[in-house]
Protein backbone atom coordinates (compact mmCIF):
# COMPACT_ATOMS: atom_id res chain seq x y z
CA UNK A 1 0.00 0.00 0.00
CA UNK A 2 1.02 3.63 -0.54
CA UNK A 3 2.30 6.31 1.82
CA UNK A 4 0.03 9.30 1.18
CA UNK A 5 0.27 12.87 2.47
CA UNK A 6 -3.13 14.52 2.83
CA UNK A 7 -3.06 18.31 3.20
CA UNK A 8 -6.29 19.14 5.03
CA UNK A 9 -5.60 22.35 6.91
CA UNK A 10 -9.20 23.12 7.88
CA UNK A 11 -10.54 20.33 10.15
CA UNK A 12 -13.84 20.46 11.98
CA UNK A 13 -15.66 18.79 14.78
CA UNK A 14 -18.96 17.75 13.22
CA UNK A 15 -22.38 17.74 14.86
CA UNK A 16 -25.18 16.13 12.85
CA UNK A 17 -28.79 16.53 13.98
CA UNK A 18 -31.69 14.51 12.56
CA UNK A 19 -35.19 16.01 12.60
CA UNK A 20 -38.42 14.28 11.68
CA UNK A 21 -39.41 17.62 10.13
CA UNK A 22 -37.44 20.87 10.28
CA UNK A 23 -39.18 24.28 10.18
CA UNK A 24 -37.20 27.54 9.89
CA UNK A 25 -38.26 30.23 12.39
CA UNK A 26 -39.63 27.69 14.88
CA UNK A 27 -38.34 25.60 17.78
CA UNK A 28 -37.07 22.30 16.37
CA UNK A 29 -36.23 19.29 18.53
CA UNK A 30 -33.76 16.81 17.10
CA UNK A 31 -34.47 13.09 17.25
CA UNK A 32 -30.83 12.00 17.03
CA UNK A 33 -27.45 13.69 17.53
CA UNK A 34 -24.13 12.45 16.12
CA UNK A 35 -20.61 13.81 16.69
CA UNK A 36 -17.49 12.94 14.74
CA UNK A 37 -14.37 14.38 13.11
CA UNK A 38 -14.86 16.05 9.72
CA UNK A 39 -13.27 18.32 7.16
CA UNK A 40 -12.31 17.48 3.57
CA UNK A 41 -8.78 16.33 4.33
CA UNK A 42 -9.87 14.52 7.47
CA UNK A 43 -12.51 12.55 5.54
CA UNK A 44 -9.99 11.68 2.82
CA UNK A 45 -7.37 10.54 5.34
CA UNK A 46 -9.88 8.36 7.20
CA UNK A 47 -11.01 6.60 4.03
CA UNK A 48 -7.43 6.05 2.83
CA UNK A 49 -6.51 4.56 6.19
CA UNK A 50 -9.49 2.21 6.03
CA UNK A 51 -8.32 1.08 2.59
CA UNK A 52 -5.01 0.13 4.21
CA UNK A 53 -2.80 3.00 3.07
CA UNK A 54 -0.36 4.83 5.35
CA UNK A 55 -2.20 8.14 5.54
CA UNK A 56 -0.38 11.21 6.90
CA UNK A 57 -2.50 14.30 7.54
CA UNK A 58 -1.24 17.88 7.78
CA UNK A 59 -3.78 20.00 9.69
CA UNK A 60 -4.14 23.13 11.82
CA UNK A 61 -5.89 22.50 15.15
CA UNK A 62 -6.63 24.37 18.36
CA UNK A 63 -8.46 24.10 21.66
CA UNK A 64 -10.78 21.38 22.92
CA UNK A 65 -12.30 20.79 19.48
CA UNK A 66 -8.83 20.32 18.07
CA UNK A 67 -8.14 17.75 20.77
CA UNK A 68 -11.32 15.88 19.82
CA UNK A 69 -10.24 15.94 16.16
CA UNK A 70 -6.80 14.58 17.06
CA UNK A 71 -8.12 11.77 19.25
CA UNK A 72 -10.72 10.68 16.70
CA UNK A 73 -8.17 10.55 13.86
CA UNK A 74 -5.70 8.59 15.99
CA UNK A 75 -8.42 5.99 16.54
CA UNK A 76 -8.74 5.76 12.74
CA UNK A 77 -5.03 5.00 12.40
CA UNK A 78 -4.19 8.30 10.67
CA UNK A 79 -0.66 9.67 11.21
CA UNK A 80 -0.90 13.31 12.23
CA UNK A 81 1.22 16.35 11.41
CA UNK A 82 -0.41 18.97 13.66
CA UNK A 83 0.15 22.71 13.65
CA UNK A 84 -1.32 23.89 16.95
CA UNK A 85 -2.79 27.39 17.20
CA UNK A 86 -4.54 29.45 19.86
CA UNK A 87 -7.97 29.69 18.22
CA UNK A 88 -10.52 26.96 18.85
CA UNK A 89 -11.01 24.60 15.90
CA UNK A 90 -14.32 25.13 14.16
CA UNK A 91 -17.56 23.21 14.61
CA UNK A 92 -19.64 22.34 11.56
CA UNK A 93 -23.29 21.41 11.95
CA UNK A 94 -25.43 19.31 9.63
CA UNK A 95 -29.22 19.57 9.76
CA UNK A 96 -31.06 16.59 8.26
CA UNK A 97 -34.76 17.11 7.55
CA UNK A 98 -36.10 13.58 7.13
CA UNK A 99 -39.51 14.75 5.93
CA UNK A 100 -38.17 16.69 2.93
CA UNK A 101 -34.89 14.85 2.48
CA UNK A 102 -33.00 18.15 2.57
CA UNK A 103 -29.58 18.40 4.21
CA UNK A 104 -28.19 21.77 5.34
CA UNK A 105 -24.57 22.40 6.33
CA UNK A 106 -23.54 25.23 8.71
CA UNK A 107 -19.82 26.04 8.68
CA UNK A 108 -18.08 28.16 11.32
CA UNK A 109 -15.20 30.51 10.38
CA UNK A 110 -11.62 29.73 11.35
CA UNK A 111 -8.52 31.85 11.02
CA UNK A 112 -4.94 32.11 12.25
CA UNK A 113 -2.95 35.20 13.17
CA UNK A 114 0.36 36.26 11.61
CA UNK A 115 2.07 35.97 14.99
CA UNK A 116 1.52 32.19 14.92
CA UNK A 117 3.70 31.72 11.82
CA UNK A 118 1.60 28.75 10.69
CA UNK A 119 2.93 28.72 7.11
CA UNK A 120 6.53 28.15 8.19
CA UNK A 121 5.58 25.70 10.92
CA UNK A 122 3.42 23.66 8.55
CA UNK A 123 6.14 23.44 5.92
CA UNK A 124 8.72 22.39 8.51
CA UNK A 125 6.62 19.29 9.26
CA UNK A 126 7.02 18.07 5.66
CA UNK A 127 10.18 16.05 4.89
CA UNK A 128 12.39 17.93 2.44
CA UNK A 129 13.51 14.75 0.69
CA UNK A 130 11.69 14.25 -2.64
CA UNK A 131 9.82 10.97 -2.80
CA UNK A 132 9.06 10.93 0.94
CA UNK A 133 5.44 10.20 -0.03
CA UNK A 134 4.03 8.14 -2.88
CA UNK A 135 1.21 10.65 -3.34
CA UNK A 136 -0.06 14.00 -2.07
CA UNK A 137 -3.73 15.05 -1.93
CA UNK A 138 -4.60 18.72 -1.36
CA UNK A 139 -8.06 19.14 0.16
CA UNK A 140 -10.13 22.29 0.34
CA UNK A 141 -9.24 25.83 1.31
CA UNK A 142 -6.54 27.00 3.70
CA UNK A 143 -7.61 28.82 6.91
CA UNK A 144 -7.94 32.58 6.75
CA UNK A 145 -4.54 34.04 7.53
CA UNK A 146 -2.66 31.42 5.49
CA UNK A 147 -1.81 31.47 1.78
CA UNK A 148 -2.71 28.78 -0.78
CA UNK A 149 0.89 29.15 -1.97
CA UNK A 150 1.67 26.63 0.78
CA UNK A 151 0.25 23.93 -1.53
CA UNK A 152 2.74 24.90 -4.22
CA UNK A 153 5.64 24.86 -1.75
CA UNK A 154 4.66 21.38 -0.54
CA UNK A 155 4.36 20.12 -4.12
CA UNK A 156 7.83 21.43 -4.97
CA UNK A 157 9.30 20.00 -1.77
CA UNK A 158 7.79 16.51 -2.02
CA UNK A 159 7.68 16.22 -5.84
CA UNK A 160 5.34 13.21 -5.67
CA UNK A 161 4.79 10.82 -8.55
CA UNK A 162 1.02 11.24 -8.11
CA UNK A 163 -0.97 14.16 -6.72
CA UNK A 164 -4.61 15.22 -6.57
CA UNK A 165 -5.89 18.76 -6.05
CA UNK A 166 -9.38 18.75 -4.53
CA UNK A 167 -9.68 22.54 -4.32
CA UNK A 168 -9.81 25.52 -6.67
CA UNK A 169 -10.17 28.86 -4.87
CA UNK A 170 -7.10 31.13 -5.05
CA UNK A 171 -4.90 28.20 -6.09
CA UNK A 172 -1.67 29.25 -7.86
CA UNK A 173 -1.98 28.56 -11.58
CA UNK A 174 1.50 27.03 -11.49
CA UNK A 175 0.21 24.32 -9.15
CA UNK A 176 -2.66 23.49 -11.53
CA UNK A 177 -0.08 22.54 -14.14
CA UNK A 178 1.97 20.41 -11.72
CA UNK A 179 -0.56 18.09 -10.08
CA UNK A 180 -1.63 14.82 -11.68
CA UNK A 181 -5.38 15.36 -11.27
CA UNK A 182 -7.79 18.15 -10.47
CA UNK A 183 -11.04 17.11 -8.82
CA UNK A 184 -13.76 19.76 -8.76
CA UNK A 185 -17.53 19.96 -9.13
CA UNK A 186 -19.44 21.48 -12.02
CA UNK A 187 -20.13 24.76 -10.20
CA UNK A 188 -16.43 25.21 -9.42
CA UNK A 189 -15.51 24.35 -13.02
CA UNK A 190 -17.90 27.00 -14.32
CA UNK A 191 -16.50 29.59 -11.89
CA UNK A 192 -12.97 28.90 -13.11
CA UNK A 193 -14.07 29.07 -16.75
CA UNK A 194 -15.88 32.37 -16.12
CA UNK A 195 -12.87 33.97 -14.44
CA UNK A 196 -10.36 32.57 -16.95
CA UNK A 197 -12.00 31.36 -20.21
CA UNK A 198 -10.26 28.37 -21.74
CA UNK A 199 -8.11 27.70 -18.66
CA UNK A 200 -8.58 23.92 -18.87
CA UNK A 201 -7.17 23.75 -22.37
CA UNK A 202 -3.96 25.46 -21.28
CA UNK A 203 -3.08 23.03 -18.48
CA UNK A 204 -0.25 21.19 -20.15
CA UNK A 205 0.87 18.10 -18.29
CA UNK A 206 -2.36 17.65 -16.33
CA UNK A 207 -3.61 14.19 -17.33
CA UNK A 208 -7.06 14.33 -15.75
CA UNK A 209 -9.90 16.53 -14.54
CA UNK A 210 -12.44 14.69 -12.39
CA UNK A 211 -15.73 16.55 -12.59
CA UNK A 212 -18.62 15.70 -10.26
CA UNK A 213 -22.15 17.09 -10.18
CA UNK A 214 -23.87 15.64 -7.12
CA UNK A 215 -26.31 12.90 -8.13
CA UNK A 216 -26.02 13.85 -11.81
CA UNK A 217 -23.55 12.45 -14.33
CA UNK A 218 -19.83 12.83 -13.55
CA UNK A 219 -17.15 13.41 -16.17
CA UNK A 220 -13.51 12.52 -16.64
CA UNK A 221 -11.43 14.68 -18.99
CA UNK A 222 -8.04 13.16 -19.78
CA UNK A 223 -5.45 12.96 -22.53
CA UNK A 224 -5.50 9.79 -24.60
CA UNK A 225 -3.69 9.17 -27.88
CA UNK A 226 -2.52 12.76 -28.00
CA UNK A 227 -5.87 14.49 -27.56
CA UNK A 228 -8.37 15.40 -24.84
CA UNK A 229 -11.07 12.79 -24.29
CA UNK A 230 -14.18 12.86 -22.12
CA UNK A 231 -15.93 9.98 -20.36
CA UNK A 232 -19.39 10.37 -18.81
CA UNK A 233 -20.53 8.31 -15.83
CA UNK A 234 -24.29 8.21 -15.25
CA UNK A 235 -25.11 7.46 -11.62
CA UNK A 236 -28.16 5.51 -10.49
CA UNK A 237 -30.87 7.20 -8.45
CA UNK A 238 -30.34 6.56 -4.74
CA UNK A 239 -33.16 5.47 -2.49
CA UNK A 240 -33.12 6.06 1.28
CA UNK A 241 -30.52 8.84 1.06
CA UNK A 242 -29.10 9.55 4.53
CA UNK A 243 -26.32 12.15 4.31
CA UNK A 244 -24.53 13.32 1.13
CA UNK A 245 -22.10 15.57 3.04
CA UNK A 246 -18.56 14.31 2.53
CA UNK A 247 -19.41 12.08 -0.44
CA UNK A 248 -17.06 14.06 -2.69
CA UNK A 249 -14.21 13.56 -0.21
CA UNK A 250 -14.92 9.84 -0.25
CA UNK A 251 -14.71 9.87 -4.05
CA UNK A 252 -11.32 11.63 -3.86
CA UNK A 253 -9.90 9.08 -1.42
CA UNK A 254 -11.33 6.07 -3.25
CA UNK A 255 -10.04 7.33 -6.60
CA UNK A 256 -6.54 7.71 -5.16
CA UNK A 257 -6.78 4.23 -3.65
CA UNK A 258 -7.82 2.48 -6.85
CA UNK A 259 -5.37 4.40 -9.05
CA UNK A 260 -2.44 3.80 -6.68
CA UNK A 261 -3.43 0.12 -6.65
CA UNK A 262 -2.90 -0.06 -10.43
CA UNK A 263 -6.45 0.44 -11.69
CA UNK A 264 -6.69 2.34 -15.02
CA UNK A 265 -7.75 5.97 -14.70
CA UNK A 266 -11.33 5.76 -15.97
CA UNK A 267 -12.08 2.57 -14.05
CA UNK A 268 -10.56 4.05 -10.88
CA UNK A 269 -12.96 7.00 -11.18
CA UNK A 270 -15.94 4.70 -11.84
CA UNK A 271 -15.09 2.61 -8.79
CA UNK A 272 -14.64 5.76 -6.70
CA UNK A 273 -18.03 7.13 -7.76
CA UNK A 274 -19.64 3.92 -6.54
CA UNK A 275 -17.93 4.25 -3.15
CA UNK A 276 -18.90 7.92 -2.82
CA UNK A 277 -22.51 7.22 -3.78
CA UNK A 278 -22.70 4.35 -1.28
CA UNK A 279 -21.47 6.68 1.47
CA UNK A 280 -24.58 8.84 0.93
CA UNK A 281 -26.64 5.94 2.30
CA UNK A 282 -24.98 6.24 5.74
CA UNK A 283 -24.88 9.09 8.24
CA UNK A 284 -21.11 9.27 8.76
CA UNK A 285 -18.97 10.58 5.85
CA UNK A 286 -16.62 7.96 4.44
CA UNK A 287 -18.58 5.01 5.78
CA UNK A 288 -20.49 2.71 3.43
CA UNK A 289 -21.83 -0.81 3.09
CA UNK A 290 -19.98 -2.91 0.57
CA UNK A 291 -23.20 -4.41 -0.74
CA UNK A 292 -24.37 -0.86 -1.59
CA UNK A 293 -21.08 -0.15 -3.34
CA UNK A 294 -21.29 -3.31 -5.45
CA UNK A 295 -24.91 -2.69 -6.43
CA UNK A 296 -24.26 0.95 -7.39
CA UNK A 297 -21.15 0.00 -9.37
CA UNK A 298 -23.18 -2.40 -11.50
CA UNK A 299 -25.71 0.35 -12.22
CA UNK A 300 -23.27 3.08 -13.30
CA UNK A 301 -23.44 3.58 -17.07
CA UNK A 302 -20.42 4.91 -18.95
CA UNK A 303 -20.18 6.56 -22.37
Secondary structure, 3 states (H helix, E strand, C coil): CCEEEEEEEECEEEEEEEECCCCCCCCCCCCEEEEEEECHHHHHHHHHHHCCCEEEEEEEECHHHHHHHHHHHHHCCCEEEEEECCCCCCEEEEEEECCCCEEEEEECCCECCHHHCHHHHHHHCCCCCCCCCCEEEEECCCCECCCCHHHHHHHHHHCCCEEEEECCCCCCHHHHCCCCEEEEEHHHHHHHHHHCCCHHHHCCCCCEEEEEECCEEEEEEEEECCEEEEEEEECCCCCCCCCCCCHHHHHHHHHHHHHHCCCCHHHHHHHHHHHHHHHCCCCCCCCCCHHHHHHHHHHCEEC
